[in-house]
Amino acid sequence: MPFDFKPDGVLPEVIHVQPKRFGDDRGWFAETFRADVFAEAGITEPFVQDNHSWSAEKGTIRGFHFQITPNAQAKLVRCLKGRILDVAVDIRKGSPRFGRATSVELSAANGAQLYIPRGFAHAFCTLEETCEVAYKTDAYYAPIHERGIAHDDPDIGIDWPVDPARRILSDKDKVLPRLAELVEVPELVGGTL
Ligand SMILES: Cc1cn([C@H]2C[C@H](O)[C@@H](COP(=O)(O)OP(=O)(O)O[C@H]3O[C@H](C)C(=O)[C@H](O)[C@H]3O)O2)c(=O)[nH]c1=O
């Protein structure tokens, strides 16, 4: 099959996806998404939106972001140019892993993807200049339902690979609350969001 799927070792709902690259004298080809194969791996919600972000500088941190119900989003993230540290945090109230995070390096070179389910917050840090990130979501962008968590929340404890003084964040992200201060987090009901 043209994809390998592996549940994350810390947050098993997060799935590492590795598309197979078919190389030849010209270069390589890879399928990067297939609804049928992804459904067999348990990723069944149809994706409805594609996003693409370009970050100029190394040390750009976007997030943590998530959307609350009824527009919670699952995301399928990959890096088209450069390298990023991609991070997901379980923020489902009632989850035994509430507040736990996992991270992985996604890069144009490794072609790896990360599936982040609804109920998880997402952030990434660019590891070099000029990084491009593309990701699918299974719910539309809904600004009124968008929420965020401080990237440097000590209760989440991400060791971002860039000096705090050199981090590049949006004004919005600079003032995000800590997870403990959030009023609305996704409610884990009966094991599903
Ligand atoms: C997310 C989004 C944004 N926008 C507009 C809103 C702003 O005018 C502009 C930049 O938005 P924002 O600063 O939220 O972009 P990022 O900081 O890259 O946020 C994203 O990066 C983190 C890592 C995520 O996981 C989220 O999917 C997403 O929030 O794009 C849209 O028009 N549609 C969208 O779906």
The ligand as an SDF file (V2000), in Angstrom:
LIG
                    3D

 35 37  0  0  0  0  0  0  0  0999 V2000
   -6.7070   29.2780    9.8140 C   0  0  0  0  0  0  0  0  0  0  0  0
   -7.2920   30.2170    8.8070 C   0  0  0  0  0  0  0  0  0  0  0  0
   -6.9350   31.5400    8.7720 C   0  0  0  0  0  0  0  0  0  0  0  0
   -7.4980   32.3640    7.8470 N   0  0  0  0  0  0  0  0  0  0  0  0
   -7.0700   33.7750    7.8190 C   0  0  0  0  0  0  0  0  0  0  0  0
   -7.2930   34.5080    9.1190 C   0  0  0  0  0  0  0  0  0  0  0  0
   -6.1450   35.4880    9.1670 C   0  0  0  0  0  0  0  0  0  0  0  0
   -6.4930   36.6730    8.4760 O   0  0  0  0  0  0  0  0  0  0  0  0
   -5.0310   34.8040    8.3940 C   0  0  0  0  0  0  0  0  0  0  0  0
   -3.9850   34.1760    9.2750 C   0  0  0  0  0  0  0  0  0  0  0  0
   -4.6730   33.3550   10.2120 O   0  0  0  0  0  0  0  0  0  0  0  0
   -3.8760   32.7770   11.4590 P   0  0  0  0  0  0  0  0  0  0  0  0
   -2.9930   33.8640   12.0150 O   0  0  0  0  0  0  0  0  0  0  0  0
   -4.8540   32.1080   12.3810 O   0  0  0  0  0  0  0  0  0  0  0  0
   -2.9680   31.6860   10.7590 O   0  0  0  0  0  0  0  0  0  0  0  0
   -2.0010   30.6600   11.5390 P   0  0  0  0  0  0  0  0  0  0  0  0
   -1.3660   31.3290   12.7010 O   0  0  0  0  0  0  0  0  0  0  0  0
   -1.1510   30.0380   10.4990 O   0  0  0  0  0  0  0  0  0  0  0  0
   -2.9750   29.5570   12.1480 O   0  0  0  0  0  0  0  0  0  0  0  0
   -3.0320   28.2440   11.6430 C   0  0  0  0  0  0  0  0  0  0  0  0
   -1.9150   27.5680   12.1250 O   0  0  0  0  0  0  0  0  0  0  0  0
   -2.1030   26.6760   13.2070 C   0  0  0  0  0  0  0  0  0  0  0  0
   -0.8460   25.8650   13.3850 C   0  0  0  0  0  0  0  0  0  0  0  0
   -3.2890   25.8220   13.0330 C   0  0  0  0  0  0  0  0  0  0  0  0
   -3.3100   24.6300   13.3350 O   0  0  0  0  0  0  0  0  0  0  0  0
   -4.5040   26.4250   12.5370 C   0  0  0  0  0  0  0  0  0  0  0  0
   -5.0630   25.5820   11.5490 O   0  0  0  0  0  0  0  0  0  0  0  0
   -4.4160   27.7590   11.9810 C   0  0  0  0  0  0  0  0  0  0  0  0
   -5.0000   28.5570   12.9700 O   0  0  0  0  0  0  0  0  0  0  0  0
   -5.6650   33.7830    7.6060 O   0  0  0  0  0  0  0  0  0  0  0  0
   -8.4230   31.9260    6.9250 C   0  0  0  0  0  0  0  0  0  0  0  0
   -8.9250   32.7070    6.1010 O   0  0  0  0  0  0  0  0  0  0  0  0
   -8.7940   30.6020    6.9560 N   0  0  0  0  0  0  0  0  0  0  0  0
   -8.2640   29.7320    7.8570 C   0  0  0  0  0  0  0  0  0  0  0  0
   -8.6310   28.5270    7.8370 O   0  0  0  0  0  0  0  0  0  0  0  0
  1  2  1  0
  2  3  2  0
  2 34  1  0
  3  4  1  0
  4  5  1  0
  4 31  1  0
  5  6  1  0
  5 30  1  0
  6  7  1  0
  7  8  1  0
  7  9  1  0
  9 10  1  0
  9 30  1  0
 10 11  1  0
 11 12  1  0
 12 13  2  0
 12 14  1  0
 12 15  1  0
 15 16  1  0
 16 17  2  0
 16 18  1  0
 16 19  1  0
 19 20  1  0
 20 21  1  0
 20 28  1  0
 21 22  1  0
 22 23  1  0
 22 24  1  0
 24 25  2  0
 24 26  1  0
 26 27  1  0
 26 28  1  0
 28 29  1  0
 31 32  2  0
 31 33  1  0
 33 34  1  0
 34 35  2  0
M  END
$$$$
